Amino acid sequence: MNTVSGWIESVEKVIAMILIAAMTLVIAAAVVFRYFFHAPLFWANEASIFMMAWITFIGGSLGLKYKSQASITFLVDRLSFKSKKILEIISYTIILVFMAMLLYLSYEWVISVSHQKSTSMRIPMWIPYLSVPVGLTFAFIHLINNLIKTFKSKQQGGEPL
């Protein structure tokens, strides 16, 4: 599972870099065309919104991979290693159950909008909407990997999990 999570992480990083660069170029081009050529790019706003959606869900998945989500730990920090491990396993399990429900609903949602087209660019709406289930699927895999690592973890020199 660690190999799959690592491979997905590599893909996510490449996708995120490409999307951030593309969004920067599209927004810069939109500004130049609007203010210097007086010919706004009608599709730039929509394209940047779609790219931002993809970046958000890919970045959220990477955040779960690195355990960099915001958390308040002043109570957890006072627990023993074993208690922290149990609490972490419980929290991962709850998140995975919730994420499984979201995944199911998000794939249903994408299928239900497969016939719609975007307003400006006229692309199928399943392309931008697919960011939700793809990002959640990647996050689900990262969370399973983190859960497995938690089960295997051993206390080393009083280090926290």
Residue, then its C-alpha position, 0 to 999 in steps of 0.5 A: m500500500n505504501t508503494v501505491s500511496g507513493w506513486i499517487e503522491s508523485v502523480e499528484k505533485v506533477i498534476a498540481m505543478i502543471l495546474i498551478a502553472a497553467m492557472t497562473l498563465v491563464i490569469a496573466a493572459a486574461v489580465v493582459f488581454r483585458y487591459f492592454f488589448h481590450a479583448p477579454l478572454f471569455w473563458a479564462n474565469e471559468a478555466s481558472i475556477f475549474m483548475m482551482a477545484w482540481i488543485t484544491f482536491i489534489g492538495g487536500s489529498l496531499g495534505l492528508k498524506y503528510k498529516s498536515q491538516a489543522s489540529i488542536t493537540f494539547l489534550v492528545d499530547r498528554l496521552s501515553f503512546k498506546s492511548k495516542k495510537i488507539l485514538e489515531i486508529i479510531s479517528y482514521t477509521i471514522i474519517l475512512v467511513f465518512m470518506a467512503m460515503l462521500l466517494y460513493l455520492s461523488y461518483e453518483w454526482v459526476i454520473s448525474v451531470s455527465h450530459q451537461k456542458s460548461t457555460s463558456m468553454r462548452i466542455p463536459m461538466w464531468i471533467p471539472y466535477l471529477s476533481v471531487p471523486v479523484g481527490l477523495t479516492f487519492a485521499f482515501i488511499h493515503l489514509i489507508n496507508n497512514l492507518i496501516k503505518t499507525f498499526k505498525s508503529k512502535q514507540q521510539g525514544g518517547e517520540p510522538l506518533 
